[in-house]
Amino acid sequence: MPRLSAHGVVPVTRGTAEAYPAPGMPDFAALDTPAQMTFRERLLLYAFAVARRPARVLEIGTCEGGSALILRRALGAEPLIVCIDPAPRWSEETRRELGARTQLLTTRSPGAIAAAATIAGGPFDLVLVDGDHTTEGVAADLHGVVPHLAAGAHLLLHDAHYWRVRDGIDRVLGEVPSLRDAGLLSTEQTIADRHEEGHPVIWGGLRLLYHHDTSPGLP
């Protein structure tokens, strides 16, 4: 299968041990973290990380480290995860489990993104954005991370149903040709009983962006 092997896909024979994960894996217990996500969002994040196998991950906005734990459990011990948050609330247990291959920058993005890329030793393959939920903050984070993305990198943005986050994403999509919108992967909504500037307040939703390589000669 030369075409598949050229993309790093190794064929396996159905029914062999190599064709299937170890019994009991993945375990839904891996999703039991303090992440501020629904079960479906957690499952999607876990499955996406397992499928894509990124070598370098950036998380903007980590809070209690719940999403970082899901990523670590999905990826294993080796891939590097860098988290940025000005006021993280990681427990000692979370710090121990995340391990030395997870680095925390206690500061604000996007100013810390370049330092995060230096720590990672190269561009990021996967970015989870769940930080500043203002339109300007989301736009600044996206603009800040684009120069540090690997070709073909993916970005997952949480709370994409929230109108300020949505507007920030849409603004940057109109300004950065290398970013492509893959739409909402998770459509669950949590609707608050209030409005902001005429907009209903709706939380939740994971939206996927793709960083297209715009090098000369590529479509």
N, C-alpha and C positions, 0 to 999 in steps of 0.2 A: 504494500500500500504506500507507494512513494509519495503521493500527494499528501496523505495524512502525516506520514513520518516527517515530511519537510516542515510541518507545523508543530513538531514535538509530540504528536499523538502516537502512542504505542498501542498497537492492536492487542487485544487479549481474547482468549477463547472462552466463550460462554460456558459456565459451569466450573471453571477453574477458580482456585482461591484468589488469583490475581484480578479476576473480573468483578469481585464484590468486596465491599468493606468488611472489616472484622465484625463478627457478630456483636450486635448491640450498638454499633456505631453507624451514623451519628446518634448521640443520645440527647433526647430533649432536655435532659438535665443541664446540658451545656448552655441552654438559653436562660437558665435560672440565675439572673444577675440583676443588679439595681439599674439596668438600662431603662430610660424613660421612653420605652417603645412598647407597642402591643406585641402579643405573641407572634402574629403573622409578620410583623416588621422584623422581629428578632430572628425568626426562621429564615426570612428572605436574606437578611444580612449574613447569617451563618452560611447559607447555601451559596450565596454569591461569592463569598470569600473562598469557600471550598472549591468552587468551580473555576475561579479565575487564578487562584494561587499567586497572589501578588507577593513580590519580594520586599517591597517597601510600601508601608502604609502610613498615611497621615490622618490623624483625627483632629478636627478643629471643634473644640467644645467637648470636654470629657466628663465633667461633673463628677459623679461617683465612680466612673470607670466601667460602667456596665457594658457599654458597647465595645470598649476595648477588650473586655474579658471575652465577649462573644467572638471577636476577631481572633484573639489569641487561641482560644479553644478550637476554632475552625482551622487555623493555620499551623498550629503546633509551635514548637519552641524557637525555630530558626528565623522566620521572617521578622524584619525590624518594624516596629510600630512606634511612631513619634506622636505624642499627644500635646496639644496646646490648649491651655485654659488659664485664665488669670486667677481663678479661685477654685481649684479642684478640691473634691472631698473624697479622696481615695482612703479607704480603710487600710490598716496594716495588712490585713488578709489579702486585699486586692493587690496591693503593691507586691506582696510575695508571689502571688500567682502570676502576675503579669511578667515578672522576672526582669533580668538585666537587658533583654532584647526589646524592652518597652521603655522608652525615654519620655519623661514629662518635662515640658517647658512651662513654668508657672508665669505666664505673661500673656499679652494679648496678641492675637493675629489681627491683620496680616503681617505686622512688623516682624514676627518671629518665624515666618515661613521659610525665609532664606536660611536661617540658622538651623531649622528643622531639616532642611534638605542637606545641609552640610553634615549634620549628625547621621543622617541616613546614608550618606556616602554616594548619593545619586538621586535621580528623579523618582518621583512617586508613581507607583502603578495603580494605587487605589487611594482615594481621598473620601473620608466621611465628614460632611460639613453639618454641624449641629450647634453652632455657636451663636453669634449675634443674630437676632431674628429681625433686625430692622432692614429695610430695603437697602440702605446705604452700606450697612455692615455685611450683608450677604454679597453685595456687588464687590465690596472691597476684598473680601476673602477670596472670591473667585478670581478677580483680577490678580491678586497676590500669588495665587497658587499656580496659575497657568504657566509661568516661566519654569516651574519646577516639576512639570508633568512629563512622564515618559510617553513616547508615541504609543497610542492605543490605550492610554490610561482611562480609568473610569472614575467618575465622581458620583457619590450618593449624597443627596441632600434631604435631611429629615425635616418634618413639618412643612412640606412643600404645599400643603393645602392652605397654610396661613398666608393671607394676602400680601403681607410685606415680604415674606420669603419668596413667594411666587413672583412678585414684581422685581425683586432683586435678580432672580435667575433670568427672567425674561429680558431684563435690561442688558445683562452681560451677553446673553446669546445674540443680541443684536449688535454687539460691539466686538466680539471675539470670534472670527470666522472658524478657528480651529475647534471650537466647542460645538458639538452636535447634541441635540435634545432627543433622548430615547423615551421620554415621557415618564408617567407615573408607573412604578412597579408595584406599589402598594397603595390601595385606594381607600383604606379605612379612614374614617373621619371621627374626630371628637368635636362636637359643636358646642361652643360656649353660649350661654344665655346673655349675650351682649354684642354690640357692634362697635367698630372703630372707624370713624370717618366715613360712615355709611356702609362699611364692609362687614359682613358676618365674620365672627372670629371662629375659625375652624383650624384644629390642630391635626397633626398626623400626616401620613403620606411620605413615601420615599420616591424621589425623582432621580432618574439616572441621566447623567451627561457623559458623553464620550469625547475624548481628546483626539481629534483626527490629525494625523501627520500631514502638515502642509508643505513638506519639503518639495523642491522643484522636481517635476516629472511624475509626481503622484497625483492621482485623480482626486 
